[in-house]
């Protein structure tokens, strides 16, 4: 077996499928995006090389700035609202044990297996100013019941609620898996030493969950930048671009406004931001572990 794994032909055969997948599914599209970002290509016909014009225009584009701001708001919502709740729910699920643990785990994950189109239609009905469930509940409680939740002033907050709710299951499941991988002996030792649940959580669970938290936070920020389908189906980026997000704006520029080169420039900036976020978070978590 050792001779087999030392054989260069065997090694090449084993790594070739993954290497080809990386080249054609990841590296190739990235290189093409960079190339088209330097052109005025519309998606059809010929094009000219225009240098850094697309990238320069991005810094003057107020709509792109608004899309980045909304993506940042969503990332903050993921990190400060969704993830703390997801960690607490994961801890509670881990302590439930038995059939209840499996039932509630499935219930919390249900939104993630529902079609995005169904999610958008469902929340449009909930937010409807005339017959929506939310306004009906508010009217029943004695509050004004004719609020337009998808108006220009309210739409961004309504969309953030949907996105945070929809992605909750994934975040919770990752934290739940991380907690399950912690050695139970550590909890038993803490219990023998007289540690209560609060100290056990702060001194054992959280420190050992740092790698999981790092991965989950990184994925949350990247997810916030690439939100597209739910936003597109729920509001289309409106009204008045108030719910515009980076990926949704990229799609509109590339495939609706036929500014394919400009859309690819947005894609390149998106990749750069994701790399910067990953490097920054790696350094932050490395410093906290030191």
Secondary structure, DSSP 8 states (H G I E B T S, - for coil): -HHHHH-HHHHHHHHHHHHHHHIIIIIHHHHHHHHHHTB---SSS---B-TTHHHHHHTT-HHHHHHHHHHHHHHHHIIIIIHHHHHHHHHHHHHH-HHHHHHHHHHHHHHHHS-HHHHHHHHHHHH-TTT-HHHHHHHHTTS-----TTSTTTHHHHHHHHHHHHTHHHHHHHHHHHHHTS-HHHHHHHHHTT--HHHHIIIIIHHHTHHHHHHHHHHHHHHHHT--HHHHHHTTT-STTTT--HHHHHHIIIIIS--HHHHHHHHHHHHHHHHHHHHHHHHHHHHHH-
